[in-house]
Structure formats: structure tokens, C-alpha cells
Amino acid sequence: MAGKGTQATALLAKQRVEHRLHSYTHGSGQAYGPEAAELLGLDPVRVFKTLVADVDGALTVGIVPVLAMLDLKALAAAVGGKRAKMADVALAERATGYVAGGISPLGQRKRLPAVLDASAEQLDTMFCSAGRRGLEVELAPADLVRLTGARFAPIAAIP
């Protein structure tokens, strides 16, 4: 792995979770998730983005395929809430310890409730941010769920 590790990679190593790191050079102007899929030559169905939302005043993580949007109503329902809105970026960065575009569901400063889109259940491996822009981790969805305490639910909305 080029450069120093992240909290996400440290957690994966500590828990001895089978994973592979994939790095790419982030350009400017393009959305991080689709860029990662394109530059790494991956099917975007397997590449997920980590979004932080405010559900009834509590920060909650939604993990959805990069070409999808987060269905806020479905996310709220998945965690037993009523209303959800996207969290303020600065608040999300403070809570997770990561910068926008590099927020990983793994190794967050404060472990937030998390929901992984149900489409991931069909995959052998998936990709998500490893905690830095330009660094993706490939791992089994079940391992991501185990390490984050996430639950599966249909939270992706295809635009």
C-alpha cells in the first residue's frame, strides 16, 4: 500500500479480515465513487459510497452503490426513524474522522449506526473507501457488516 495507513486499514489488519487495497489518483471535478470505479476498471455495481445522514437528530451512515442515490426515507425506516436529511459535511467529517470523499464506513472516530444497501448481499466482494481519497478497499459484504454493526436494507434509489 502506498502512503500511510488509515483507521479503516488498521481495523481490517487488527481484525485479520481478508481484504485488498486498490489505489488510484483522484482528479478534480469528478464524483469520487464513479471515478474510483472508472479508474480501477470496476463494475460500478460493486463500488459503494459512504454517506452520512441525520436521522431524527442522530448521525447515521448509508452505504449505497456509487451510481445510486441514498433514499433518505428508506434509511430512516431502516433504523426505526421518521425523518432523514443529509448531514452537514463538517459534522460528518468530525464524527467519522475522515474527509468528504474519503469517508469510510470502517474505523470511524465514533461508530455510527450504519445501513448497507441490500444489493450488496448478492456480491462476493464489494468496494468502499478505505479512509482516504483515492484508496478503496475490497472485502466481503458480510465482513463490512460485522465490523460496522451495519444491517442490510434496500436504501438505494436509482436516479
DRENRO-550921 format. One line per 8 residues: number of its first residue (from 1); for each residue x, y, z of N, C-alpha, C. Coordinates in nm, 4 decimals. Atoms other than C-alpha are relative to their C-alpha. Layout:
<rs>
NUM> X,Y,Z,X,Y,Z,X,Y,Z  ... .
</rs>
This chain:
<rs>
1> 0.0844,-0.1177,0.0000,0.0000,0.0000,0.0000,0.0882,0.1229,0.0000  -0.0764,-0.1243,0.0062,0.1346,0.3399,-0.0936,-0.0472,0.0934,0.1099  0.0369,-0.0984,-0.1016,0.1444,0.6040,0.1787,-0.0323,-0.0684,0.1313  0.0302,0.0554,-0.1316,0.0425,0.5643,0.5388,-0.1406,-0.0588,0.0033  0.1296,0.0644,-0.0143,-0.2494,0.3562,0.6528,-0.1047,0.0956,0.0559  0.1108,-0.0778,-0.0535,-0.5849,0.4796,0.7743,-0.0592,-0.0780,0.1175  0.0698,0.0702,-0.1077,-0.8065,0.3920,1.0701,-0.0716,-0.1228,-0.0557  0.0698,0.1129,0.0628,-1.0012,0.1691,0.8297,0.0960,-0.1159,-0.0257 .
9> -0.0947,0.1080,0.0305,-0.6939,-0.0254,0.7172,0.0565,-0.0593,0.1293  -0.0476,0.0506,-0.1291,-0.5732,-0.0524,1.0784,-0.1018,-0.0963,0.0607  0.1052,0.0870,-0.0524,-0.9084,-0.2015,1.1827,-0.0023,-0.1335,-0.0741  0.0002,0.1229,0.0800,-0.9004,-0.4524,0.8966,0.1176,-0.0897,0.0370  -0.1186,0.0777,-0.0368,-0.5474,-0.5593,0.9888,-0.0155,-0.0594,0.1405  0.0166,0.0452,-0.1383,-0.6261,-0.5827,1.3616,-0.0996,-0.1151,0.0097  0.1030,0.1040,-0.0029,-0.9361,-0.7941,1.2975,0.0324,-0.1176,-0.0935  -0.0443,0.1041,0.0933,-0.7469,-1.0062,1.0406,-0.1074,-0.0333,-0.1038 .
17> 0.1036,0.0165,0.1018,-1.0157,-0.9512,0.7787,0.0657,-0.0051,-0.1371  -0.0525,0.0115,0.1349,-0.9352,-1.0677,0.4286,-0.0493,0.1187,-0.0822  0.0346,-0.1170,0.0811,-0.9245,-0.7601,0.2048,0.1144,0.0321,-0.0947  -0.1026,-0.0489,0.0928,-0.7374,-0.5965,-0.0821,-0.0182,0.1497,-0.0146  0.0043,-0.1443,0.0201,-0.6488,-0.2312,-0.1184,0.0271,0.0319,-0.1464  -0.0143,-0.0450,0.1379,-0.6773,-0.0539,-0.4523,0.0130,0.1517,0.0025  -0.0160,-0.1450,-0.0012,-0.5387,0.2949,-0.5045,-0.0032,0.0553,-0.1417  0.0054,-0.0713,0.1271,-0.5865,0.5468,-0.7827,0.0264,0.1470,0.0298 .
25> -0.0262,-0.1425,-0.0170,-0.5015,0.9110,-0.8390,-0.1289,0.0765,-0.0231  0.1241,-0.0771,0.0086,-0.8004,1.1291,-0.7649,0.0238,0.1275,-0.0811  -0.0050,-0.1232,0.0783,-0.8582,1.4002,-1.0238,-0.0926,0.1017,0.0623  0.0913,-0.0989,-0.0554,-1.0639,1.7100,-0.9731,-0.1257,0.0058,-0.0847  0.1239,-0.0211,0.0723,-1.4228,1.7694,-1.0659,-0.0920,-0.1190,-0.0103  0.0851,0.1179,0.0147,-1.5483,1.4119,-1.0869,-0.0416,-0.0516,0.1380  0.0455,0.0598,-0.1253,-1.7554,1.2444,-0.8146,0.0930,-0.1160,0.0354  -0.0994,0.0976,-0.0449,-1.5339,1.0167,-0.6061,-0.0351,-0.1438,-0.0352 .
33> 0.0377,0.1395,0.0243,-1.7282,0.6899,-0.6361,0.0071,-0.0421,-0.1444  -0.0092,0.0371,0.1420,-1.7817,0.6832,-1.0130,0.1433,0.0074,-0.0526  -0.1401,-0.0118,0.0417,-1.4221,0.7992,-1.0568,0.0780,-0.1247,0.0420  -0.0696,0.1195,-0.0477,-1.2962,0.5090,-0.8443,-0.0335,-0.1200,-0.0879  0.0412,0.1126,0.0846,-1.4989,0.2586,-1.0475,0.0670,0.0078,-0.1365  -0.0578,-0.0173,0.1339,-1.3756,0.4023,-1.3761,0.1504,-0.0227,-0.0004  -0.1460,0.0086,0.0002,-1.0065,0.4368,-1.2862,0.0521,-0.1372,0.0433  -0.0417,0.1340,-0.0418,-0.9905,0.0938,-1.1217,-0.0563,-0.1081,-0.0917 .
41> 0.0561,0.0950,0.0953,-1.1833,-0.0686,-1.4091,-0.1002,-0.0954,0.0625  0.0945,0.0837,-0.0739,-1.4596,-0.1955,-1.1806,-0.1433,0.0217,-0.0459  0.1432,-0.0127,0.0236,-1.8280,-0.2624,-1.2336,-0.0542,0.0904,0.1113  0.0473,-0.0926,-0.1031,-1.9921,0.0341,-1.0533,-0.1026,-0.0611,0.0961  0.0941,0.0689,-0.0886,-2.2485,-0.2086,-0.9053,0.0720,-0.0502,0.1254  -0.0783,0.0536,-0.1120,-1.9658,-0.3349,-0.6790,0.0689,0.1080,0.0825  -0.0682,-0.1101,-0.0686,-1.8392,0.0089,-0.5724,-0.1050,0.0809,0.0767  0.0973,-0.0653,-0.0873,-2.0184,0.1711,-0.2787,0.0561,0.1297,0.0577 .
49> -0.0384,-0.1253,-0.0637,-2.0142,0.5218,-0.1348,-0.0605,0.0044,0.1397  0.0414,-0.0124,-0.1396,-2.0467,0.6077,0.2315,-0.0537,0.1409,0.0211  0.0652,-0.1296,-0.0189,-2.2929,0.8865,0.3051,-0.0487,0.0115,0.1441  0.0431,-0.0218,-0.1376,-2.3691,1.0392,0.6434,-0.1257,0.0862,-0.0024  0.1283,-0.0703,-0.0075,-2.7261,1.1450,0.7154,-0.0349,0.0264,0.1457  0.0538,-0.0322,-0.1314,-2.9063,1.2961,1.0112,-0.1394,-0.0620,0.0048  0.1307,0.0646,-0.0159,-3.1933,1.0684,1.1161,-0.0533,0.0370,0.1385  0.0610,-0.0451,-0.1258,-3.4096,1.2318,1.3820,0.1039,0.0530,0.0984 .
57> -0.1016,-0.0611,-0.0848,-3.1051,1.4186,1.5139,0.1210,-0.0872,0.0289  -0.1139,0.0902,-0.0223,-2.8664,1.1182,1.5135,0.0700,-0.0280,-0.1329  -0.0742,0.0295,0.1223,-2.5904,1.0754,1.2567,-0.0062,-0.1499,-0.0284  0.0161,0.1377,0.0450,-2.6373,0.7556,1.0569,0.0679,-0.0143,-0.1354  -0.0726,0.0242,0.1239,-2.4319,0.6037,0.7748,-0.0844,-0.0848,-0.0952  0.0626,0.0776,0.1066,-2.5876,0.4869,0.4486,0.1061,-0.0369,-0.1012  -0.1028,0.0476,0.0939,-2.3705,0.2754,0.2167,-0.0738,-0.0539,-0.1220  0.0759,0.0328,0.1214,-2.5047,0.2595,-0.1398,0.0927,-0.0060,-0.1207 .
65> -0.0812,0.0029,0.1225,-2.3741,0.1806,-0.4904,0.0241,0.1415,-0.0514  -0.0393,-0.1354,0.0406,-2.1941,0.4786,-0.6432,-0.0918,0.0629,-0.1032  0.0887,-0.0579,0.1009,-2.4428,0.5195,-0.9288,-0.1404,0.0253,0.0541  0.1314,-0.0192,-0.0615,-2.7385,0.5264,-0.6884,0.0012,0.1234,0.0894  0.0150,-0.1047,-0.1001,-2.8707,0.7935,-0.4588,-0.0469,-0.0670,0.1283  0.0477,0.0509,-0.1281,-2.9398,0.7405,-0.0911,-0.1467,0.0379,0.0159  0.1423,-0.0232,-0.0253,-3.3139,0.7023,-0.0294,-0.0124,0.0324,0.1492  0.0002,-0.0446,-0.1391,-3.3391,0.9076,0.2900,-0.1181,-0.0567,0.0789 .
73> 0.1189,0.0549,-0.0673,-3.6899,0.7862,0.3718,0.0244,-0.1471,0.0365  -0.0292,0.1415,-0.0251,-3.5769,0.4225,0.3406,0.1065,-0.0156,0.1084  -0.1035,0.0051,-0.1038,-3.2674,0.4914,0.5541,-0.0629,0.0230,0.1368  0.0656,-0.0287,-0.1281,-3.4803,0.6454,0.8293,-0.0802,-0.1221,0.0461  0.0815,0.1172,-0.0345,-3.7179,0.3467,0.8191,0.0879,-0.1170,0.0450  -0.0887,0.1125,-0.0315,-3.4255,0.1004,0.8315,0.0546,0.0069,0.1424  -0.0522,-0.0150,-0.1365,-3.3078,0.2437,1.1649,-0.1105,0.0385,0.0989  0.1120,-0.0285,-0.0888,-3.6553,0.2981,1.3086,-0.0261,0.1480,0.0218 .
81> 0.0201,-0.1445,-0.0126,-3.6533,0.6733,1.2488,-0.1141,0.0492,-0.0863  0.1092,-0.0602,0.0766,-3.9033,0.9121,1.0980,0.0495,0.0884,-0.1136  -0.0454,-0.0963,0.0996,-3.7124,1.1837,0.9130,0.1522,-0.0054,-0.0148  -0.1442,-0.0011,0.0256,-3.3716,1.1930,0.7485,0.0332,0.1094,-0.0989  -0.0542,-0.0975,0.0944,-3.1657,1.4571,0.5736,0.1503,-0.0220,-0.0032  -0.1449,0.0148,0.0078,-2.8078,1.4652,0.4565,0.0635,0.0827,0.1121  -0.0697,-0.0692,-0.1089,-2.5723,1.5625,0.7386,0.0887,0.1106,-0.0551  -0.0950,-0.1049,0.0332,-2.3641,1.8766,0.7309,0.1376,-0.0653,-0.0202 .
89> -0.1286,0.0632,0.0335,-2.0282,1.7869,0.5718,0.1004,0.0122,0.1143  -0.0961,-0.0195,-0.1088,-1.8192,1.9374,0.8534,-0.0337,-0.0893,0.1198  0.0443,0.0857,-0.1103,-2.0250,1.7473,1.1117,0.0335,-0.1462,-0.0299  -0.0323,0.1369,0.0405,-1.9845,1.4214,0.9167,0.1503,-0.0257,0.0105  -0.1455,0.0167,-0.0077,-1.6083,1.4760,0.8932,0.0473,-0.0093,0.1447  -0.0379,0.0040,-0.1420,-1.5769,1.5472,1.2668,-0.0389,-0.1326,0.0641  0.0487,0.1231,-0.0631,-1.7846,1.2451,1.3662,0.0758,-0.1234,-0.0481  -0.0641,0.1201,0.0550,-1.6091,0.9977,1.1345,0.1523,0.0044,0.0090 .
97> -0.1457,-0.0120,0.0015,-1.2540,1.1352,1.1439,0.0585,-0.0062,-0.1402  -0.0429,0.0055,0.1398,-1.2377,1.1284,0.7632,-0.0465,0.1251,-0.0736  0.0434,-0.1127,0.0821,-1.2606,1.3967,0.4942,-0.1012,-0.0477,-0.1040  0.0997,0.0327,0.1023,-1.5510,1.4061,0.2488,0.0719,-0.0530,-0.1238  -0.0635,0.0643,0.1146,-1.4728,1.1862,-0.0494,0.0907,-0.1132,0.0427  -0.0836,0.1067,-0.0532,-1.2706,0.9599,0.1764,-0.0607,-0.0615,0.1249  0.0649,0.0553,-0.1191,-1.5245,0.8724,0.4447,-0.0211,-0.1500,-0.0192  0.0138,0.1451,0.0025,-1.5049,0.5023,0.5157,-0.1020,-0.0414,0.1049 .
105> 0.0887,0.0507,-0.1050,-1.7694,0.3027,0.6994,0.0789,-0.0692,0.1112  -0.0864,0.0735,-0.0931,-1.4770,0.1325,0.8780,0.0891,0.0944,0.0800  -0.0970,-0.0729,-0.0801,-1.2698,0.2686,1.1644,-0.0352,0.1450,0.0276  0.0412,-0.1373,-0.0256,-1.4735,0.5812,1.2250,0.0332,0.0403,0.1427  -0.0327,-0.0538,-0.1325,-1.3833,0.8037,1.5189,-0.1098,-0.0389,0.1001  0.1147,0.0389,-0.0819,-1.7325,0.7465,1.6599,-0.0811,-0.0969,-0.0856  0.0727,0.0993,0.0801,-1.9053,0.4288,1.5429,-0.1472,0.0406,-0.0104  0.1361,-0.0445,0.0260,-2.2280,0.5476,1.3859,-0.0855,-0.1178,-0.0459 .
113> 0.0869,0.1035,0.0552,-2.5318,0.3307,1.3108,0.0165,-0.0012,-0.1521  -0.0250,0.0102,0.1438,-2.4889,0.2008,0.9557,-0.0976,-0.0966,-0.0657  0.0870,0.0850,0.0802,-2.7077,0.0527,0.6844,0.0670,-0.0194,-0.1355  -0.0592,0.0349,0.1293,-2.5662,-0.1265,0.3788,-0.1126,-0.0399,-0.0942  0.1063,0.0318,0.0947,-2.7852,-0.1398,0.0701,-0.0064,-0.1506,-0.0240  0.0244,0.1439,0.0150,-2.9396,-0.4841,0.0250,0.0640,-0.0595,-0.1252  -0.0623,0.0530,0.1221,-2.7859,-0.5151,-0.3241,0.1361,-0.0626,0.0283  -0.1323,0.0538,-0.0339,-2.4519,-0.5897,-0.1553,-0.0065,-0.1463,0.0423 .
121> 0.0132,0.1394,-0.0447,-2.5883,-0.9195,-0.0211,0.0266,-0.0988,-0.1124  -0.0177,0.0884,0.1156,-2.5616,-1.0640,-0.3745,0.1453,-0.0073,-0.0464  -0.1389,-0.0097,0.0469,-2.1894,-0.9808,-0.4092,0.0944,-0.0859,0.0831  -0.1060,0.0712,-0.0727,-1.8884,-1.1939,-0.3206,0.0884,0.1010,0.0711  -0.0770,-0.1089,-0.0593,-1.6834,-0.8800,-0.2643,-0.0557,0.1324,-0.0512  0.0420,-0.1352,0.0356,-1.7569,-0.5088,-0.2728,0.1158,0.0944,0.0291  -0.1028,-0.1007,-0.0215,-1.5505,-0.1927,-0.2694,-0.0611,0.1180,0.0738  0.0404,-0.1237,-0.0657,-1.5765,0.1076,-0.0377,0.1267,0.0766,0.0353 .
129> -0.1167,-0.0812,-0.0337,-1.3497,0.3886,0.0726,0.0769,-0.0633,0.1152  -0.0866,0.0508,-0.1062,-1.0546,0.2811,0.2822,0.0448,0.1132,0.0915  -0.0291,-0.1090,-0.0930,-1.0472,0.6198,0.4554,0.0840,0.1127,-0.0558  -0.0755,-0.1075,0.0638,-0.8655,0.8381,0.2056,-0.0445,0.0100,-0.1446  0.0324,-0.0178,0.1418,-0.9486,0.9864,-0.1317,0.1041,-0.0746,-0.0820  -0.0918,0.0751,0.0856,-0.8011,0.7568,-0.3941,0.0391,-0.1359,0.0543  -0.0323,0.1306,-0.0572,-0.7948,0.4449,-0.1752,-0.1296,-0.0749,0.0294  0.1189,0.0839,-0.0172,-1.0606,0.1733,-0.1969,0.0425,-0.1328,0.0609 .
137> -0.0244,0.1322,-0.0568,-1.0837,-0.1498,-0.0012,-0.1036,-0.0955,-0.0574  0.0869,0.1073,0.0484,-1.2268,-0.4712,-0.1442,-0.0135,-0.1016,0.1126  0.0233,0.0970,-0.1060,-1.3873,-0.7009,0.1110,-0.1376,-0.0622,-0.0172  0.1305,0.0658,0.0048,-1.6817,-0.9339,0.1637,-0.1022,0.0869,0.0717  0.1036,-0.0796,-0.0662,-2.0073,-0.7515,0.2454,-0.0276,-0.0466,0.1437  0.0246,0.0519,-0.1356,-2.0550,-0.9809,0.5475,0.1047,0.0505,0.0983  -0.1053,-0.0528,-0.0873,-1.7199,-0.8630,0.6887,-0.0257,0.1475,0.0309  0.0315,-0.1412,-0.0229,-1.8211,-0.4992,0.6424,-0.1126,0.0127,0.1029 .
145> 0.1128,-0.0024,-0.0935,-2.1487,-0.5653,0.8240,0.0465,-0.0361,0.1413  -0.0483,0.0440,-0.1318,-1.9717,-0.7474,1.1076,0.0841,0.1084,0.0678  -0.0903,-0.0992,-0.0585,-1.7086,-0.4755,1.1586,-0.0676,0.1334,0.0320  0.0662,-0.1296,-0.0212,-1.9511,-0.1821,1.1426,-0.1284,-0.0124,0.0805  0.1286,0.0188,-0.0655,-2.2566,-0.3354,1.3069,-0.1156,0.0398,-0.0905  0.1020,-0.0432,0.0965,-2.4474,-0.2439,0.9906,-0.1069,-0.1069,-0.0171  0.1055,0.0930,0.0403,-2.7699,-0.4011,0.8750,-0.0243,0.0195,-0.1482  0.0367,-0.0093,0.1402,-2.8805,-0.4760,0.5214,-0.1422,0.0538,-0.0109 .
153> 0.1358,-0.0500,0.0297,-3.1818,-0.2826,0.3861,0.0031,0.0646,-0.1369  0.0052,-0.0642,0.1317,-3.2965,-0.1528,0.0469,-0.0053,0.1527,0.0149  -0.0062,-0.1452,-0.0229,-3.1790,0.2097,0.0812,0.0493,0.0774,-0.1225  -0.0489,-0.0673,0.1205,-3.0574,0.2855,-0.2735,-0.1167,0.0383,-0.0894  0.0965,-0.0456,0.0992,-3.2624,0.4887,-0.5185,0.0769,0.0226,-0.1296  -0.0688,-0.0149,0.1276,-3.1579,0.4593,-0.8808,-0.0552,0.1255,-0.0702  0.0474,-0.1252,0.0621,-3.1695,0.8060,-1.0428,-0.0512,-0.0192,-0.1422 .
</rs>
